[in-house]
Amino acid sequence: MKKIKIEKTNFEYNEDDMTCFFDNGNKRAAFIRGDEIQLIIDLVDHEVVFHPDVRVNIYEIDDNSYRIESFY
């Protein structure tokens, strides 16, 4: 599992299943499989905002950690 961090929140994902493009300056991450965006994560006023596609699962591990999994 690969991990990224946006401020104090950690996200882990399997890099064999999807690619993550991360912009720390804008506090945004996009998780992509093939040519389809499966999830975009924004940090707005220090709150995590998920913009998921229906083909992704988001598991909360604890208050500051999430695991992102593709259906494929």
PyMOL Python script that loads the backbone (N, CA, C, O; Angstrom):
from pymol import cmd

cmd.read_pdbstr("""\
ATOM      1  N   MET A   1       0.837  -1.177   0.000  1.00  0.00           N
ATOM      2  CA  MET A   1       0.000   0.000   0.000  1.00  0.00           C
ATOM      3  C   MET A   1       0.883   1.243   0.000  1.00  0.00           C
ATOM      4  O   MET A   1       1.871   1.328   0.729  1.00  0.00           O
ATOM      5  N   LYS A   2       0.509   2.179  -0.818  1.00  0.00           N
ATOM      6  CA  LYS A   2       1.209   3.462  -0.877  1.00  0.00           C
ATOM      7  C   LYS A   2       0.395   4.473  -0.072  1.00  0.00           C
ATOM      8  O   LYS A   2      -0.831   4.379  -0.010  1.00  0.00           O
ATOM      9  N   LYS A   3       1.070   5.431   0.538  1.00  0.00           N
ATOM     10  CA  LYS A   3       0.394   6.416   1.375  1.00  0.00           C
ATOM     11  C   LYS A   3       0.713   7.830   0.915  1.00  0.00           C
ATOM     12  O   LYS A   3       1.821   8.133   0.474  1.00  0.00           O
ATOM     13  N   ILE A   4      -0.304   8.692   1.035  1.00  0.00           N
ATOM     14  CA  ILE A   4      -0.111  10.130   0.854  1.00  0.00           C
ATOM     15  C   ILE A   4      -0.693  10.812   2.085  1.00  0.00           C
ATOM     16  O   ILE A   4      -1.475  10.219   2.829  1.00  0.00           O
ATOM     17  N   LYS A   5      -0.303  12.055   2.285  1.00  0.00           N
ATOM     18  CA  LYS A   5      -0.794  12.807   3.433  1.00  0.00           C
ATOM     19  C   LYS A   5      -1.188  14.201   2.981  1.00  0.00           C
ATOM     20  O   LYS A   5      -0.414  14.899   2.326  1.00  0.00           O
ATOM     21  N   ILE A   6      -2.399  14.596   3.338  1.00  0.00           N
ATOM     22  CA  ILE A   6      -2.876  15.959   3.116  1.00  0.00           C
ATOM     23  C   ILE A   6      -3.084  16.553   4.504  1.00  0.00           C
ATOM     24  O   ILE A   6      -3.973  16.133   5.244  1.00  0.00           O
ATOM     25  N   GLU A   7      -2.266  17.522   4.840  1.00  0.00           N
ATOM     26  CA  GLU A   7      -2.195  18.077   6.195  1.00  0.00           C
ATOM     27  C   GLU A   7      -2.055  16.929   7.180  1.00  0.00           C
ATOM     28  O   GLU A   7      -1.050  16.219   7.135  1.00  0.00           O
ATOM     29  N   LYS A   8      -3.015  16.717   8.065  1.00  0.00           N
ATOM     30  CA  LYS A   8      -2.871  15.668   9.081  1.00  0.00           C
ATOM     31  C   LYS A   8      -3.590  14.369   8.708  1.00  0.00           C
ATOM     32  O   LYS A   8      -3.608  13.432   9.507  1.00  0.00           O
ATOM     33  N   THR A   9      -4.178  14.294   7.523  1.00  0.00           N
ATOM     34  CA  THR A   9      -4.960  13.123   7.127  1.00  0.00           C
ATOM     35  C   THR A   9      -4.167  12.240   6.173  1.00  0.00           C
ATOM     36  O   THR A   9      -3.603  12.722   5.190  1.00  0.00           O
ATOM     37  N   ASN A  10      -4.127  10.944   6.468  1.00  0.00           N
ATOM     38  CA  ASN A  10      -3.410   9.962   5.662  1.00  0.00           C
ATOM     39  C   ASN A  10      -4.382   9.172   4.791  1.00  0.00           C
ATOM     40  O   ASN A  10      -5.492   8.843   5.211  1.00  0.00           O
ATOM     41  N   PHE A  11      -3.948   8.879   3.583  1.00  0.00           N
ATOM     42  CA  PHE A  11      -4.720   8.059   2.654  1.00  0.00           C
ATOM     43  C   PHE A  11      -3.802   6.974   2.122  1.00  0.00           C
ATOM     44  O   PHE A  11      -2.674   7.254   1.715  1.00  0.00           O
ATOM     45  N   GLU A  12      -4.276   5.745   2.123  1.00  0.00           N
ATOM     46  CA  GLU A  12      -3.482   4.658   1.562  1.00  0.00           C
ATOM     47  C   GLU A  12      -4.274   3.995   0.440  1.00  0.00           C
ATOM     48  O   GLU A  12      -5.503   3.933   0.471  1.00  0.00           O
ATOM     49  N   TYR A  13      -3.534   3.505  -0.549  1.00  0.00           N
ATOM     50  CA  TYR A  13      -4.158   2.880  -1.710  1.00  0.00           C
ATOM     51  C   TYR A  13      -3.173   1.897  -2.317  1.00  0.00           C
ATOM     52  O   TYR A  13      -1.969   1.978  -2.072  1.00  0.00           O
ATOM     53  N   ASN A  14      -3.687   0.974  -3.106  1.00  0.00           N
ATOM     54  CA  ASN A  14      -2.853  -0.005  -3.787  1.00  0.00           C
ATOM     55  C   ASN A  14      -2.440   0.585  -5.129  1.00  0.00           C
ATOM     56  O   ASN A  14      -3.277   0.770  -6.013  1.00  0.00           O
ATOM     57  N   GLU A  15      -1.163   0.880  -5.282  1.00  0.00           N
ATOM     58  CA  GLU A  15      -0.705   1.512  -6.520  1.00  0.00           C
ATOM     59  C   GLU A  15      -0.735   0.561  -7.712  1.00  0.00           C
ATOM     60  O   GLU A  15      -0.534   1.001  -8.844  1.00  0.00           O
ATOM     61  N   ASP A  16      -0.981  -0.742  -7.489  1.00  0.00           N
ATOM     62  CA  ASP A  16      -1.191  -1.665  -8.602  1.00  0.00           C
ATOM     63  C   ASP A  16      -2.590  -1.507  -9.190  1.00  0.00           C
ATOM     64  O   ASP A  16      -2.823  -1.860 -10.346  1.00  0.00           O
ATOM     65  N   ASP A  17      -3.536  -0.968  -8.386  1.00  0.00           N
ATOM     66  CA  ASP A  17      -4.923  -0.802  -8.822  1.00  0.00           C
ATOM     67  C   ASP A  17      -5.221   0.582  -9.380  1.00  0.00           C
ATOM     68  O   ASP A  17      -6.077   0.726 -10.252  1.00  0.00           O
ATOM     69  N   MET A  18      -4.526   1.596  -8.889  1.00  0.00           N
ATOM     70  CA  MET A  18      -4.816   2.961  -9.324  1.00  0.00           C
ATOM     71  C   MET A  18      -3.593   3.842  -9.145  1.00  0.00           C
ATOM     72  O   MET A  18      -2.644   3.489  -8.445  1.00  0.00           O
ATOM     73  N   THR A  19      -3.639   4.987  -9.788  1.00  0.00           N
ATOM     74  CA  THR A  19      -2.582   5.986  -9.710  1.00  0.00           C
ATOM     75  C   THR A  19      -3.122   7.184  -8.948  1.00  0.00           C
ATOM     76  O   THR A  19      -4.292   7.540  -9.089  1.00  0.00           O
ATOM     77  N   CYS A  20      -2.278   7.801  -8.148  1.00  0.00           N
ATOM     78  CA  CYS A  20      -2.677   8.995  -7.420  1.00  0.00           C
ATOM     79  C   CYS A  20      -1.864  10.179  -7.920  1.00  0.00           C
ATOM     80  O   CYS A  20      -0.637  10.120  -7.994  1.00  0.00           O
ATOM     81  N   PHE A  21      -2.562  11.251  -8.262  1.00  0.00           N
ATOM     82  CA  PHE A  21      -1.932  12.524  -8.584  1.00  0.00           C
ATOM     83  C   PHE A  21      -2.240  13.456  -7.423  1.00  0.00           C
ATOM     84  O   PHE A  21      -3.402  13.700  -7.098  1.00  0.00           O
ATOM     85  N   PHE A  22      -1.193  13.970  -6.804  1.00  0.00           N
ATOM     86  CA  PHE A  22      -1.322  14.697  -5.552  1.00  0.00           C
ATOM     87  C   PHE A  22      -0.767  16.100  -5.703  1.00  0.00           C
ATOM     88  O   PHE A  22       0.360  16.279  -6.166  1.00  0.00           O
ATOM     89  N   ASP A  23      -1.553  17.102  -5.314  1.00  0.00           N
ATOM     90  CA  ASP A  23      -1.139  18.498  -5.358  1.00  0.00           C
ATOM     91  C   ASP A  23      -1.205  19.047  -3.937  1.00  0.00           C
ATOM     92  O   ASP A  23      -2.267  19.467  -3.478  1.00  0.00           O
ATOM     93  N   ASN A  24      -0.080  19.044  -3.251  1.00  0.00           N
ATOM     94  CA  ASN A  24      -0.046  19.478  -1.861  1.00  0.00           C
ATOM     95  C   ASN A  24      -0.354  20.965  -1.723  1.00  0.00           C
ATOM     96  O   ASN A  24      -0.955  21.379  -0.731  1.00  0.00           O
ATOM     97  N   GLY A  25       0.048  21.770  -2.700  1.00  0.00           N
ATOM     98  CA  GLY A  25      -0.211  23.205  -2.639  1.00  0.00           C
ATOM     99  C   GLY A  25      -1.692  23.535  -2.643  1.00  0.00           C
ATOM    100  O   GLY A  25      -2.129  24.446  -1.940  1.00  0.00           O
ATOM    101  N   ASN A  26      -2.464  22.804  -3.425  1.00  0.00           N
ATOM    102  CA  ASN A  26      -3.916  23.014  -3.490  1.00  0.00           C
ATOM    103  C   ASN A  26      -4.681  22.060  -2.584  1.00  0.00           C
ATOM    104  O   ASN A  26      -5.910  22.112  -2.523  1.00  0.00           O
ATOM    105  N   LYS A  27      -3.962  21.189  -1.880  1.00  0.00           N
ATOM    106  CA  LYS A  27      -4.565  20.218  -0.962  1.00  0.00           C
ATOM    107  C   LYS A  27      -5.630  19.389  -1.673  1.00  0.00           C
ATOM    108  O   LYS A  27      -6.790  19.340  -1.263  1.00  0.00           O
ATOM    109  N   ARG A  28      -5.195  18.737  -2.758  1.00  0.00           N
ATOM    110  CA  ARG A  28      -6.107  17.946  -3.587  1.00  0.00           C
ATOM    111  C   ARG A  28      -5.390  16.706  -4.085  1.00  0.00           C
ATOM    112  O   ARG A  28      -4.200  16.742  -4.400  1.00  0.00           O
ATOM    113  N   ALA A  29      -6.133  15.602  -4.154  1.00  0.00           N
ATOM    114  CA  ALA A  29      -5.600  14.352  -4.697  1.00  0.00           C
ATOM    115  C   ALA A  29      -6.646  13.745  -5.618  1.00  0.00           C
ATOM    116  O   ALA A  29      -7.845  13.818  -5.348  1.00  0.00           O
ATOM    117  N   ALA A  30      -6.183  13.146  -6.705  1.00  0.00           N
ATOM    118  CA  ALA A  30      -7.062  12.436  -7.639  1.00  0.00           C
ATOM    119  C   ALA A  30      -6.562  11.006  -7.762  1.00  0.00           C
ATOM    120  O   ALA A  30      -5.369  10.771  -7.951  1.00  0.00           O
ATOM    121  N   PHE A  31      -7.474  10.060  -7.654  1.00  0.00           N
ATOM    122  CA  PHE A  31      -7.159   8.645  -7.804  1.00  0.00           C
ATOM    123  C   PHE A  31      -7.751   8.179  -9.121  1.00  0.00           C
ATOM    124  O   PHE A  31      -8.954   8.300  -9.351  1.00  0.00           O
ATOM    125  N   ILE A  32      -6.902   7.648  -9.978  1.00  0.00           N
ATOM    126  CA  ILE A  32      -7.286   7.323 -11.352  1.00  0.00           C
ATOM    127  C   ILE A  32      -6.946   5.874 -11.646  1.00  0.00           C
ATOM    128  O   ILE A  32      -5.889   5.379 -11.254  1.00  0.00           O
ATOM    129  N   ARG A  33      -7.853   5.198 -12.342  1.00  0.00           N
ATOM    130  CA  ARG A  33      -7.604   3.844 -12.840  1.00  0.00           C
ATOM    131  C   ARG A  33      -7.781   3.888 -14.349  1.00  0.00           C
ATOM    132  O   ARG A  33      -8.861   4.205 -14.849  1.00  0.00           O
ATOM    133  N   GLY A  34      -6.714   3.568 -15.067  1.00  0.00           N
ATOM    134  CA  GLY A  34      -6.771   3.673 -16.529  1.00  0.00           C
ATOM    135  C   GLY A  34      -6.955   5.119 -16.915  1.00  0.00           C
ATOM    136  O   GLY A  34      -6.131   5.969 -16.576  1.00  0.00           O
ATOM    137  N   ASP A  35      -8.036   5.406 -17.624  1.00  0.00           N
ATOM    138  CA  ASP A  35      -8.321   6.793 -18.008  1.00  0.00           C
ATOM    139  C   ASP A  35      -9.549   7.344 -17.289  1.00  0.00           C
ATOM    140  O   ASP A  35     -10.130   8.339 -17.722  1.00  0.00           O
ATOM    141  N   GLU A  36      -9.949   6.692 -16.183  1.00  0.00           N
ATOM    142  CA  GLU A  36     -11.136   7.121 -15.445  1.00  0.00           C
ATOM    143  C   GLU A  36     -10.767   7.625 -14.053  1.00  0.00           C
ATOM    144  O   GLU A  36     -10.059   6.951 -13.305  1.00  0.00           O
ATOM    145  N   ILE A  37     -11.249   8.801 -13.718  1.00  0.00           N
ATOM    146  CA  ILE A  37     -11.073   9.339 -12.369  1.00  0.00           C
ATOM    147  C   ILE A  37     -12.051   8.613 -11.455  1.00  0.00           C
ATOM    148  O   ILE A  37     -13.257   8.613 -11.700  1.00  0.00           O
ATOM    149  N   GLN A  38     -11.526   7.997 -10.405  1.00  0.00           N
ATOM    150  CA  GLN A  38     -12.388   7.271  -9.479  1.00  0.00           C
ATOM    151  C   GLN A  38     -12.695   8.063  -8.216  1.00  0.00           C
ATOM    152  O   GLN A  38     -13.727   7.849  -7.581  1.00  0.00           O
ATOM    153  N   LEU A  39     -11.802   8.977  -7.852  1.00  0.00           N
ATOM    154  CA  LEU A  39     -12.013   9.736  -6.629  1.00  0.00           C
ATOM    155  C   LEU A  39     -11.165  10.996  -6.658  1.00  0.00           C
ATOM    156  O   LEU A  39     -10.005  10.979  -7.069  1.00  0.00           O
ATOM    157  N   ILE A  40     -11.768  12.085  -6.213  1.00  0.00           N
ATOM    158  CA  ILE A  40     -11.028  13.322  -5.964  1.00  0.00           C
ATOM    159  C   ILE A  40     -11.242  13.668  -4.496  1.00  0.00           C
ATOM    160  O   ILE A  40     -12.359  13.602  -3.983  1.00  0.00           O
ATOM    161  N   ILE A  41     -10.164  14.032  -3.840  1.00  0.00           N
ATOM    162  CA  ILE A  41     -10.223  14.438  -2.436  1.00  0.00           C
ATOM    163  C   ILE A  41      -9.726  15.874  -2.347  1.00  0.00           C
ATOM    164  O   ILE A  41      -8.653  16.205  -2.852  1.00  0.00           O
ATOM    165  N   ASP A  42     -10.516  16.721  -1.699  1.00  0.00           N
ATOM    166  CA  ASP A  42     -10.142  18.110  -1.437  1.00  0.00           C
ATOM    167  C   ASP A  42     -10.096  18.323   0.065  1.00  0.00           C
ATOM    168  O   ASP A  42     -10.780  17.634   0.822  1.00  0.00           O
ATOM    169  N   LEU A  43      -9.299  19.267   0.484  1.00  0.00           N
ATOM    170  CA  LEU A  43      -9.308  19.713   1.868  1.00  0.00           C
ATOM    171  C   LEU A  43      -9.851  21.136   1.854  1.00  0.00           C
ATOM    172  O   LEU A  43      -9.220  22.045   1.314  1.00  0.00           O
ATOM    173  N   VAL A  44     -11.029  21.322   2.453  1.00  0.00           N
ATOM    174  CA  VAL A  44     -11.693  22.621   2.478  1.00  0.00           C
ATOM    175  C   VAL A  44     -11.878  23.022   3.937  1.00  0.00           C
ATOM    176  O   VAL A  44     -12.537  22.318   4.703  1.00  0.00           O
ATOM    177  N   ASP A  45     -11.300  24.140   4.312  1.00  0.00           N
ATOM    178  CA  ASP A  45     -11.360  24.610   5.707  1.00  0.00           C
ATOM    179  C   ASP A  45     -10.955  23.505   6.679  1.00  0.00           C
ATOM    180  O   ASP A  45     -11.596  23.309   7.711  1.00  0.00           O
ATOM    181  N   HIS A  46      -9.894  22.792   6.343  1.00  0.00           N
ATOM    182  CA  HIS A  46      -9.317  21.710   7.158  1.00  0.00           C
ATOM    183  C   HIS A  46     -10.241  20.499   7.287  1.00  0.00           C
ATOM    184  O   HIS A  46     -10.028  19.661   8.163  1.00  0.00           O
ATOM    185  N   GLU A  47     -11.255  20.391   6.437  1.00  0.00           N
ATOM    186  CA  GLU A  47     -12.159  19.239   6.416  1.00  0.00           C
ATOM    187  C   GLU A  47     -11.966  18.481   5.110  1.00  0.00           C
ATOM    188  O   GLU A  47     -11.845  19.082   4.043  1.00  0.00           O
ATOM    189  N   VAL A  48     -11.938  17.151   5.205  1.00  0.00           N
ATOM    190  CA  VAL A  48     -11.777  16.304   4.022  1.00  0.00           C
ATOM    191  C   VAL A  48     -13.106  16.228   3.281  1.00  0.00           C
ATOM    192  O   VAL A  48     -14.144  15.948   3.880  1.00  0.00           O
ATOM    193  N   VAL A  49     -13.068  16.479   1.964  1.00  0.00           N
ATOM    194  CA  VAL A  49     -14.255  16.392   1.112  1.00  0.00           C
ATOM    195  C   VAL A  49     -13.968  15.367   0.026  1.00  0.00           C
ATOM    196  O   VAL A  49     -13.012  15.505  -0.737  1.00  0.00           O
ATOM    197  N   PHE A  50     -14.815  14.328  -0.037  1.00  0.00           N
ATOM    198  CA  PHE A  50     -14.662  13.270  -1.029  1.00  0.00           C
ATOM    199  C   PHE A  50     -15.609  13.516  -2.193  1.00  0.00           C
ATOM    200  O   PHE A  50     -16.764  13.891  -1.995  1.00  0.00           O
ATOM    201  N   HIS A  51     -15.114  13.302  -3.410  1.00  0.00           N
ATOM    202  CA  HIS A  51     -15.921  13.361  -4.627  1.00  0.00           C
ATOM    203  C   HIS A  51     -15.749  12.008  -5.314  1.00  0.00           C
ATOM    204  O   HIS A  51     -14.983  11.886  -6.270  1.00  0.00           O
ATOM    205  N   PRO A  52     -16.472  10.979  -4.819  1.00  0.00           N
ATOM    206  CA  PRO A  52     -16.223   9.628  -5.338  1.00  0.00           C
ATOM    207  C   PRO A  52     -17.033   9.295  -6.581  1.00  0.00           C
ATOM    208  O   PRO A  52     -18.102   9.852  -6.829  1.00  0.00           O
ATOM    209  N   ASP A  53     -16.487   8.375  -7.342  1.00  0.00           N
ATOM    210  CA  ASP A  53     -17.205   7.700  -8.402  1.00  0.00           C
ATOM    211  C   ASP A  53     -17.829   6.468  -7.746  1.00  0.00           C
ATOM    212  O   ASP A  53     -17.451   6.111  -6.630  1.00  0.00           O
ATOM    213  N   VAL A  54     -18.758   5.825  -8.408  1.00  0.00           N
ATOM    214  CA  VAL A  54     -19.412   4.657  -7.815  1.00  0.00           C
ATOM    215  C   VAL A  54     -18.516   3.423  -7.786  1.00  0.00           C
ATOM    216  O   VAL A  54     -18.894   2.408  -7.201  1.00  0.00           O
ATOM    217  N   ARG A  55     -17.345   3.487  -8.402  1.00  0.00           N
ATOM    218  CA  ARG A  55     -16.477   2.313  -8.491  1.00  0.00           C
ATOM    219  C   ARG A  55     -15.322   2.348  -7.498  1.00  0.00           C
ATOM    220  O   ARG A  55     -14.262   1.777  -7.755  1.00  0.00           O
ATOM    221  N   VAL A  56     -15.522   3.009  -6.374  1.00  0.00           N
ATOM    222  CA  VAL A  56     -14.453   3.106  -5.379  1.00  0.00           C
ATOM    223  C   VAL A  56     -15.046   2.966  -3.973  1.00  0.00           C
ATOM    224  O   VAL A  56     -16.153   3.434  -3.707  1.00  0.00           O
ATOM    225  N   ASN A  57     -14.302   2.325  -3.091  1.00  0.00           N
ATOM    226  CA  ASN A  57     -14.674   2.231  -1.677  1.00  0.00           C
ATOM    227  C   ASN A  57     -13.718   3.087  -0.867  1.00  0.00           C
ATOM    228  O   ASN A  57     -12.521   3.147  -1.150  1.00  0.00           O
ATOM    229  N   ILE A  58     -14.263   3.751   0.148  1.00  0.00           N
ATOM    230  CA  ILE A  58     -13.469   4.568   1.058  1.00  0.00           C
ATOM    231  C   ILE A  58     -13.705   4.020   2.459  1.00  0.00           C
ATOM    232  O   ILE A  58     -14.827   4.052   2.964  1.00  0.00           O
ATOM    233  N   TYR A  59     -12.647   3.518   3.082  1.00  0.00           N
ATOM    234  CA  TYR A  59     -12.743   2.952   4.425  1.00  0.00           C
ATOM    235  C   TYR A  59     -12.057   3.881   5.413  1.00  0.00           C
ATOM    236  O   TYR A  59     -10.897   4.250   5.228  1.00  0.00           O
ATOM    237  N   GLU A  60     -12.774   4.254   6.455  1.00  0.00           N
ATOM    238  CA  GLU A  60     -12.166   5.064   7.509  1.00  0.00           C
ATOM    239  C   GLU A  60     -11.452   4.129   8.478  1.00  0.00           C
ATOM    240  O   GLU A  60     -12.087   3.278   9.101  1.00  0.00           O
ATOM    241  N   ILE A  61     -10.157   4.280   8.606  1.00  0.00           N
ATOM    242  CA  ILE A  61      -9.355   3.449   9.505  1.00  0.00           C
ATOM    243  C   ILE A  61      -9.386   4.035  10.916  1.00  0.00           C
ATOM    244  O   ILE A  61      -9.575   3.310  11.893  1.00  0.00           O
ATOM    245  N   ASP A  62      -9.199   5.337  11.011  1.00  0.00           N
ATOM    246  CA  ASP A  62      -9.335   6.067  12.270  1.00  0.00           C
ATOM    247  C   ASP A  62      -9.647   7.516  11.914  1.00  0.00           C
ATOM    248  O   ASP A  62      -9.929   7.824  10.756  1.00  0.00           O
ATOM    249  N   ASP A  63      -9.597   8.406  12.899  1.00  0.00           N
ATOM    250  CA  ASP A  63      -9.981   9.805  12.663  1.00  0.00           C
ATOM    251  C   ASP A  63      -9.152  10.498  11.593  1.00  0.00           C
ATOM    252  O   ASP A  63      -9.624  11.448  10.969  1.00  0.00           O
ATOM    253  N   ASN A  64      -7.917  10.038  11.369  1.00  0.00           N
ATOM    254  CA  ASN A  64      -7.026  10.714  10.428  1.00  0.00           C
ATOM    255  C   ASN A  64      -6.493   9.808   9.333  1.00  0.00           C
ATOM    256  O   ASN A  64      -5.509  10.155   8.678  1.00  0.00           O
ATOM    257  N   SER A  65      -7.119   8.649   9.115  1.00  0.00           N
ATOM    258  CA  SER A  65      -6.603   7.714   8.107  1.00  0.00           C
ATOM    259  C   SER A  65      -7.742   7.047   7.344  1.00  0.00           C
ATOM    260  O   SER A  65      -8.763   6.660   7.913  1.00  0.00           O
ATOM    261  N   TYR A  66      -7.528   6.926   6.034  1.00  0.00           N
ATOM    262  CA  TYR A  66      -8.504   6.284   5.153  1.00  0.00           C
ATOM    263  C   TYR A  66      -7.789   5.344   4.199  1.00  0.00           C
ATOM    264  O   TYR A  66      -6.634   5.566   3.835  1.00  0.00           O
ATOM    265  N   ARG A  67      -8.493   4.290   3.799  1.00  0.00           N
ATOM    266  CA  ARG A  67      -7.990   3.389   2.764  1.00  0.00           C
ATOM    267  C   ARG A  67      -8.925   3.506   1.564  1.00  0.00           C
ATOM    268  O   ARG A  67     -10.145   3.421   1.703  1.00  0.00           O
ATOM    269  N   ILE A  68      -8.337   3.702   0.384  1.00  0.00           N
ATOM    270  CA  ILE A  68      -9.073   3.848  -0.867  1.00  0.00           C
ATOM    271  C   ILE A  68      -8.895   2.562  -1.666  1.00  0.00           C
ATOM    272  O   ILE A  68      -7.767   2.121  -1.887  1.00  0.00           O
ATOM    273  N   GLU A  69     -10.010   1.952  -2.103  1.00  0.00           N
ATOM    274  CA  GLU A  69      -9.938   0.725  -2.892  1.00  0.00           C
ATOM    275  C   GLU A  69     -10.833   0.832  -4.116  1.00  0.00           C
ATOM    276  O   GLU A  69     -11.964   1.310  -4.039  1.00  0.00           O
ATOM    277  N   SER A  70     -10.310   0.383  -5.236  1.00  0.00           N
ATOM    278  CA  SER A  70     -11.069   0.325  -6.479  1.00  0.00           C
ATOM    279  C   SER A  70     -11.901  -0.949  -6.502  1.00  0.00           C
ATOM    280  O   SER A  70     -11.488  -1.964  -5.943  1.00  0.00           O
ATOM    281  N   PHE A  71     -13.070  -0.910  -7.142  1.00  0.00           N
ATOM    282  CA  PHE A  71     -13.878  -2.122  -7.319  1.00  0.00           C
ATOM    283  C   PHE A  71     -13.210  -3.096  -8.268  1.00  0.00           C
ATOM    284  O   PHE A  71     -13.510  -4.290  -8.241  1.00  0.00           O
ATOM    285  N   TYR A  72     -12.308  -2.608  -9.106  1.00  0.00           N
ATOM    286  CA  TYR A  72     -11.719  -3.456 -10.145  1.00  0.00           C
ATOM    287  C   TYR A  72     -10.438  -4.081  -9.675  1.00  0.00           C
ATOM    288  O   TYR A  72      -9.805  -4.828 -10.421  1.00  0.00           O
TER     289      TYR A  72
END
""", "prot")
cmd.dss("prot")
cmd.show_as("cartoon", "prot")
cmd.util.cbc("prot")
cmd.orient("prot")
